[in-house]
Amino acid sequence: MKAVIRDSDGRVLVNKEQDSTTWNLPGGGWDHGESEFEALARELKEEIGYDGSFESTPFKTAVFWLESKQAWLLWIVYDVKTNNDNFSVGVDSSEITFINPKSFENSTSFEEKWIYDNL
């Protein structure tokens, strides 16, 4: 699952996970036994240090082959509206920032290109 969080200028919050050079939407795996809301809340805390309330609406999916894991992945992408902007680098991230999706126009990474093409 992935979260799209926008600022007042329409930029999207992205993060770089530990040991990665690629920007990505915050999110990750859905653990066994978690509800949809619990999984999204956990991922927001782990990646962007967000521990407040939020509203989420699923709005896109993406299916792709991840060579590094030798597995098909399904992203459920949520439009997330937070009640505050208390974001910080979470334990699973090395950087976070708001960015204009158009800046990824010439990217060769799947994640950045997906952001450019879909947001």
Secondary structure, 3 states (H helix, E strand, C coil): CEEECECCCCCEEEEEECCCCCCECCECCCCCCCCHHHHHHHHHHHHHCCCCCEEEEEEEEEEEEEHHHCEEEEEEEEEEEECCCCCCCCCCEEEEEEECHHHHCCCCCHHHHHHHHHC
